[in-house]
């Protein structure tokens, strides 16, 4: 990690990725590790043992988070729910982050990569054809979870841990706009579904007109 920070800090193009807090934590890594080992030693019991395994999760540092009307609805109590057993919900579903650590079995991602996390997770029911076929946006049971919205904490935190399967790599050249990926997918999905419907009307070959209401990111990206 120290070598990676030094490499990033040596170039004006990448020095923005390393903060004073990053260097402070790097210098204190030994202390963190000792406390971690002590925690395992003091809390590990025969009836409730710790099992530390290397998985498919990545630790991500939040760089930017977007705010939209959904967040406002959650704050007003009109929508959203905290994770089961908790009394609060961390907001943030439009996010751009930087991978800090990767699980031992993760492929295709490495520390320093920019990533955009997916928001929705499928429901657990095999009877849901949409979720069973990888399309949780069309979930028919309503038991899905959404980071920062429904039953799962969001990304308005300094760091978060996420399954690599739900992280989408973004090129460095998109650093300034990648946080708009989530609202862009909503606009793109809407236009894609319209195209599917239009394909069933072969006698209407010429594109029609559409009215875009609102001036939020989804509306603006859809108009573009």
Secondary structure by P-SEA (a helix, b strand, c coil): caaaaaaaaacccccccccaaaaaaaaaaaaaaaaaaaaaaacccccbbbbbbbccbbbbbbcbbbbcaaaaaaaacccccccccccbbbbbccbbbbbcccccccccccccbbbbbbccccccccccccccccccccccccccccccccccccccccbbbbccccbbbbcccccccccaaaaaaaaaaaaaaaaaaaaacccccbbbbbbbccccaaaaaaac
